[in-house]
Amino acid sequence: MTATVTTPRATGLDASTPASSFARHRTGVVLVGALALLILGAFLIGGGTWPRSLTVDLTGPLGHVSDWIIDNRDTHPLFLYFFGHISNAVVLSVRGVYLVLLAAGWAGVTVAAGLIAWRVAGVRLALTAVAAFILCALLGMWVPTMQTLALMVVAVLASVILGALLGLAAGLSDRVFRSLRPVLDTMQVMPAFAYLLPVVLVFGIGVPAAVLATVVYAAPPMARLTALGLRDADAGVMEAAASLGATGRQRLLTARLPLARKELLLGLNQTIMMALSMAVIASVIGAGGLGDRVYQALASVDVGAALAAGIPIVLLAVVLDRVTAAAGNRIGTTARQAGPAWSGWAVVVAGTVGAAVVARLVSKPTWPDAWTVGIAEPVNEAVGWMTDHLYSGVPVIGGTADWAAHFTTWILDPVRDGLQWLPWWALLLLVAVLAMVIGTWRTTLTAVLAMAAIGVLGVWDPALNTLSQVLAGVAVTLVIGFAVGIAASRSERVERLLRPVLDVFQTMPQFVYLIPVVALFGVGRAPAVAAAVIYALPAVVRITTQGMNGVDPVVMESSRSLGATGMQQLRKVQLPLARPALLLAVNQGVVLVLAVVVIGGLVGGGALGYDVVFGLAQGDLATGLVAGAAIVCLGLMLDRVTQPTQRRTEKGA
């Protein structure tokens, strides 16, 4: 463990140099310096919120840009011959896929889903896929499901092509990789809502804006994993190919790409999941389909209708995730082949066409209305019962509305008021200290500049309101997530019971989490935080469990032989050695909580999320775009202060 710290390669410093002494006492030096600056700043600068003199009012310039785009959208050559062609291509593509799905009918699509799952992942997943599509139809959501699926097909195809091209360039060129990495890092921490307003401004409300926002949001994972797979190709294989006289193109096609197949399929899996999540969120800007049903139902607080549309979204997510993940797992294994590779796909095509033709001859291609089951009314009745009996007045424990009110009064309000009470320079100093303790000077500078940019944009107080919700949500997530993750790591039975629950929850799009919290807690900041906690919890639990299970068994056995108890092993061995995984869990928890807290603006979360929603609804570019930029800066700052560098992780280990 300690060898990586004391060797010259790990530290690059001799133990006797002043620099090495500073490295050893880095945290203490930073804290003492911060305390000195805090005292000095209190005398020289004083208190107060972000000074108005240091803000930049973008209302005028952004208003002029918005007016120019609106006035020239139908006449300017840039829109007519570039953006216009892109918009038309997207509309025609989505409409073409949708018409094909309608022509295949419910029988053809269901059989196609089952056969594709069988061909890629086996009989068990084939039955799951068939049951999922039939359930979508039973809920009366067949047409919206096909609309969402058509948008998904086009968006995923475009995302994969764009991401693969960027990843290919980054994988083959160090310069492109260095240039692209900060862009992908920034896009990774950007909440989905931040992508909506710019595309709406250019393409207007509708399917083109929704598809393009989805592409921009979903392409980065494909680009990152493609670059990773190409750059991590086995050096021995590449050298052997070069020694045989293969050209660069031949090495790419015959060595690099085959060796990167698992990463490419993982990128496809992640792109599909992010595209589905964004396709649902994009219903705010006219994507239609299932997301629009959920959005409209939430706007009218119709939990039953929202759940009826939310269940098919979850089913689509589960099926797509399982099939692509199973395809990735089969790469490199000796999969059973009953004949030539093309014969299986011929069966898929023949079975789909046959089912579609038979269904059209027997009855209408659409799912019969008599076969649908309405769940909205029973769910709303259950919600009404909960409102009458569980919201308040429950003996001893209180009701869900009481919990939400107490959480807001005792946690959210004090944290928000405390952040807004702090002098602006003191908050920047606090960000710098956190970033410096856990990262480097570069990450510190990035975090401080991102936080200062929020003040310059003139949204300091709303951003601190959002930050208070994120901090509260992260605290709850980490307490529960670490406890559950540690329990799962110490009990195989607990881990087995949790695995299917975590799998389902990790595949659910962000939008869907708003449905149960609205039913339980109503609207407000506390429900937004609750949805964020539910969304982030599976990732924290899973990373914590993997980190704890990854501790060297030899070290555990050695501590046990020395007489350490289970609690001592946990405190003195597992937790210190799992520190990198725990820090990664913190980082992912922060990013995921922020993503849903922003969406919580739809259910009364307020702050920056509300500003983005208001800007989208009113076409107010200044309000929406400034709030979106502030969200990006907030996400960048939170990512930097919770993402330790490799060097710092090694020192901590």
SULLIN-V917643 format. One line per field, one symbol per residue. ss: DSSP state (H for helix, E for strand, L for the rest). burial: # if it has 9 or more other C-alpha atoms within 8 Angstrom, else .. A space follows every 50 residues. Layout:
BEGIN
ss = ???
burial = ???
END
This chain:
BEGIN
ss = LLHHHHLHHHHLLLLLLHHHHHHHLHHHHHHHHHHHHHHHHHHHLLLLLL LHHHLLLLHHHHHHHHHHHHHHLLLLHHHHHHHHHHHHHHHHHHHHHHHH HHHHHHHHHHHHHHHHHHHHHLHHHHHHHHHHHHHHHHLLLHHHHHHHHH HHHHHHHHHHHHHHHHHHHHHHLHHHHHHHHHHHHHHHHLLHHHHHHHHH HHHLLLHHHHHHHHHHHHHHHHHHHHHHHHHLLLHHHHHHHHHLLLLHHH HHHHHHHHHLHHHHHHHHHHHHHHHHHHHHHHHHHLLLHHHHHHHHHHHL LLHHHHHHHHHHHHHHHHHHHHHHHHHHHHLLLLLLLLLLHHHHHHHHHH HHHHHHHHHHHHLLLLLLHHHLLLLHHHHHHHHHHHHHHLLLLLLLLLLH HHHHHHHHHHHHHHHHHHHHHLLHHHHHHHHHHHHHHHLLHHHHHHHHHH HHHHHHLLLHHHHHHHHHHHHHHHHHHHHHHHHHHHHHHHLHHHHHHHHH HHHHHHHLLHHHHHHHHHHHHLLLHHHHHHHHHHHHHHHHHHHHHHHHHL LLHHHHHHHHHLLLLHHHHHHHHHHHHLHHHHHHHHHHHHHHHHHHHHHH HHHLLLHHHHHHHHHHHHLLHHHHHHHHHHHHHHHHHHHHHLLLLHHHHH HHL
burial = ...####..##........###...#..###..#...#..##.....### ....#..#...##..#..#..##.....##.####.##.##.###.##.. ##.###################..######.###########.####### ######.###.###########...###.#...#.##.#########.## ###..#########################..#...##..##...#...# ###.###.#########################.##############.. .#############################.............##.###. #######.##...##.#....#..##..##..#.###.####.#...### #########.######..##.###.####.##########..######.# ##########.#############.###.###.######....##..#.. .#.############.################################.. #...##..##...#...####.############################ ################...##########################..### ..#
END
